[in-house]
Amino acid sequence: MTTDASDSPAVAGLLLAAGTSSRFGNENKLLATLEGEPIVRQAARTLVRSGVDPVVVVLGYEADRVGDALEGLPVETAVNEAYDTGQASSLRTGIRAIRGRDREYDAAVIALGDMPFVDPSTVDSLVSAYAADAGDALAAAFDGERGNPVLFDERFFDALADVDGDIGGREILRESDASALVLVDDPGVRRDIDSPNDL
């Protein structure tokens, strides 16, 4: 693990916000409002308010509109042109964006654009657990149930860039002997927005 002067791991934040919202109906769920703000903006702000840096948002479906919803937030964006092939292509796009920067990162926290209820402290709990050597593939969990976001050490970046379809990092979390759950008091890690009723 490479560390900076403060001895903290260098952890990037990655928000996957490229999907087509097929189960939500005719609207783009990421642009649906909750308490007056688009869902995707709230999900991005969770990462912004945590200790990860930079925050990269992967756009795809209606990229311009979703990007506009993030205006004013200190985030970078990367566009996944193959967003309709599944979440794995967004993961690939995000990992490439992180690797294309001037510095190297020890790990990345991966969050989902349709999960606006996650608390920033949960992201920091994942980073703290990683810094304390709790594991190299970590998932936030509430009431013993695995949720999101997740954190992966840099050694998994190649594998994450190789996954297909909608698998994402689930296989790594299931199969790696370095994976662990980080228990948090945050029900938001189990709450995503799939249908208008979820709002």
C-alpha positions as CSV (number, residue, x, y, z in Angstrom):
1,M,0.0,0.0,0.0
2,T,1.4,3.4,-1.1
3,T,0.8,6.1,1.5
4,D,1.1,9.8,1.5
5,A,2.7,12.0,4.1
6,S,-0.2,11.6,6.5
7,D,0.2,7.8,6.2
8,S,-3.3,7.5,4.8
9,P,-4.0,5.3,1.8
10,A,-4.8,7.1,-1.5
11,V,-8.3,6.1,-2.3
12,A,-10.3,7.3,-5.3
13,G,-14.1,7.4,-5.4
14,L,-16.0,6.0,-8.4
15,L,-19.8,6.6,-8.9
16,L,-21.5,4.4,-11.5
17,A,-24.2,6.5,-13.1
18,A,-24.5,5.2,-16.7
19,G,-27.5,2.9,-16.6
20,T,-30.7,3.1,-18.6
21,S,-33.1,2.9,-15.6
22,S,-35.1,0.2,-17.4
23,R,-37.1,-0.8,-14.3
24,F,-38.0,2.7,-13.5
25,G,-40.4,3.4,-16.5
26,N,-40.0,6.1,-19.0
27,E,-38.0,8.5,-16.8
28,N,-34.3,8.4,-16.0
29,K,-34.4,7.4,-12.3
30,L,-31.0,9.2,-11.7
31,L,-32.7,12.5,-12.5
32,A,-35.8,11.8,-10.3
33,T,-35.9,14.2,-7.4
34,L,-35.8,13.4,-3.7
35,E,-36.1,16.3,-1.3
36,G,-35.8,18.6,-4.3
37,E,-32.5,17.2,-5.7
38,P,-31.7,14.6,-8.4
39,I,-30.9,11.2,-6.9
40,V,-27.5,11.1,-8.7
41,R,-26.5,14.4,-7.2
42,Q,-27.2,13.1,-3.7
43,A,-25.2,9.9,-4.4
44,A,-22.3,11.9,-5.8
45,R,-22.3,14.3,-2.8
46,T,-21.9,11.3,-0.5
47,L,-18.5,10.6,-2.0
48,V,-17.6,14.3,-2.2
49,R,-18.3,14.7,1.6
50,S,-16.2,11.6,2.4
51,G,-12.4,11.4,2.4
52,V,-12.0,9.9,-1.1
53,D,-10.3,12.0,-3.7
54,P,-10.9,12.4,-6.6
55,V,-14.5,11.5,-7.3
56,V,-15.1,10.2,-10.8
57,V,-18.7,9.8,-12.0
58,V,-19.2,7.4,-14.9
59,L,-21.9,8.7,-17.3
60,G,-23.6,6.8,-20.1
61,Y,-27.4,7.0,-20.8
62,E,-28.4,10.6,-21.2
63,A,-24.9,11.6,-20.2
64,D,-25.5,15.3,-20.8
65,R,-28.5,15.5,-18.6
66,V,-27.0,13.5,-15.8
67,G,-23.8,15.5,-16.1
68,D,-25.9,18.7,-15.8
69,A,-27.4,17.4,-12.6
70,L,-23.9,17.3,-11.1
71,E,-23.1,20.9,-11.9
72,G,-21.2,22.7,-9.2
73,L,-20.0,19.5,-7.5
74,P,-16.2,18.9,-7.4
75,V,-16.4,15.7,-9.5
76,E,-14.8,14.5,-12.7
77,T,-16.8,12.6,-15.3
78,A,-16.0,9.8,-17.7
79,V,-18.4,8.6,-20.4
80,N,-19.1,4.9,-21.0
81,E,-20.2,4.7,-24.6
82,A,-21.1,1.0,-24.1
83,Y,-23.4,1.6,-21.1
84,D,-26.1,-0.5,-22.6
85,T,-24.0,-3.7,-22.2
86,G,-24.2,-3.6,-18.4
87,Q,-22.5,-2.3,-15.3
88,A,-19.2,-4.0,-16.0
89,S,-18.5,-1.6,-18.9
90,S,-19.0,1.3,-16.5
91,L,-16.6,-0.3,-14.0
92,R,-14.1,-0.7,-16.8
93,T,-14.5,3.0,-17.8
94,G,-14.1,4.2,-14.2
95,I,-11.0,2.1,-13.5
96,R,-9.4,3.4,-16.7
97,A,-10.2,7.0,-15.7
98,I,-8.6,6.5,-12.3
99,R,-5.5,4.8,-13.9
100,G,-5.2,7.6,-16.4
101,R,-4.5,10.2,-13.8
102,D,-1.0,11.6,-12.8
103,R,-0.8,9.6,-9.5
104,E,-1.3,6.0,-8.4
105,Y,-4.1,5.0,-6.0
106,D,-4.1,2.3,-3.4
107,A,-7.7,1.5,-3.7
108,A,-11.1,2.7,-5.1
109,V,-14.5,3.0,-3.4
110,I,-17.2,2.1,-5.9
111,A,-20.7,3.5,-5.3
112,L,-23.9,3.5,-7.3
113,G,-25.8,6.4,-8.7
114,D,-29.2,5.1,-7.6
115,M,-28.3,4.9,-3.9
116,P,-28.8,8.4,-2.5
117,F,-29.3,7.3,1.1
118,V,-25.7,6.3,1.9
119,D,-24.0,8.3,4.6
120,P,-20.5,9.8,3.9
121,S,-19.3,8.3,7.1
122,T,-19.9,4.8,5.7
123,V,-17.4,5.6,2.9
124,D,-14.9,6.7,5.5
125,S,-15.5,3.5,7.5
126,L,-14.6,1.5,4.4
127,V,-11.4,3.5,4.0
128,S,-10.5,3.2,7.7
129,A,-11.1,-0.5,7.7
130,Y,-8.8,-0.8,4.6
131,A,-6.1,1.3,6.2
132,A,-6.3,-1.0,9.3
133,D,-5.7,-4.0,7.0
134,A,-9.3,-5.4,7.5
135,G,-9.1,-6.7,3.9
136,D,-8.5,-5.8,0.3
137,A,-12.0,-6.2,-1.0
138,L,-14.5,-4.7,1.4
139,A,-18.3,-4.2,1.3
140,A,-20.4,-2.1,3.6
141,A,-23.0,-4.2,5.5
142,F,-26.1,-3.3,7.5
143,D,-27.7,-5.9,9.9
144,G,-25.2,-8.4,8.5
145,E,-26.4,-8.0,4.9
146,R,-23.9,-6.9,2.3
147,G,-24.7,-3.7,0.5
148,N,-22.9,-0.8,-1.3
149,P,-20.6,1.0,-1.6
150,V,-17.6,-1.4,-1.9
151,L,-13.8,-0.9,-1.8
152,F,-11.2,-2.7,-3.9
153,D,-7.5,-2.6,-3.5
154,E,-5.5,-1.6,-6.6
155,R,-4.4,-5.2,-7.1
156,F,-8.0,-6.0,-8.2
157,F,-8.1,-3.2,-10.8
158,D,-7.1,-5.5,-13.7
159,A,-9.8,-8.0,-12.7
160,L,-12.4,-5.3,-12.4
161,A,-11.6,-4.0,-15.8
162,D,-12.1,-7.5,-17.2
163,V,-15.5,-8.4,-15.8
164,D,-18.5,-8.8,-18.2
165,G,-22.2,-7.9,-18.2
166,D,-23.7,-6.8,-14.8
167,I,-21.4,-8.9,-12.6
168,G,-19.4,-5.9,-11.3
169,G,-17.1,-6.8,-8.4
170,R,-19.4,-9.4,-6.8
171,E,-17.3,-12.4,-7.9
172,I,-14.2,-10.9,-6.3
173,L,-16.1,-10.2,-3.1
174,R,-17.5,-13.7,-3.0
175,E,-14.3,-15.5,-3.9
176,S,-11.3,-13.5,-2.6
177,D,-9.8,-14.6,0.7
178,A,-9.0,-10.9,1.3
179,S,-12.7,-9.9,1.3
180,A,-14.6,-8.8,4.3
181,L,-17.8,-7.0,5.4
182,V,-17.6,-3.7,7.2
183,L,-20.5,-3.4,9.5
184,V,-22.0,0.1,9.6
185,D,-25.1,1.7,11.2
186,D,-26.4,2.9,7.9
187,P,-29.5,1.4,6.4
188,G,-28.7,3.4,3.2
189,V,-26.2,0.8,2.1
190,R,-29.2,-1.5,1.4
191,R,-31.5,1.0,-0.2
192,D,-31.4,1.6,-3.9
193,I,-34.0,3.2,-6.2
194,D,-35.4,0.8,-8.8
195,S,-39.0,1.9,-9.2
196,P,-40.9,5.2,-8.5
197,N,-42.3,3.5,-5.3
198,D,-38.8,3.4,-3.9
199,L,-38.9,7.2,-3.6
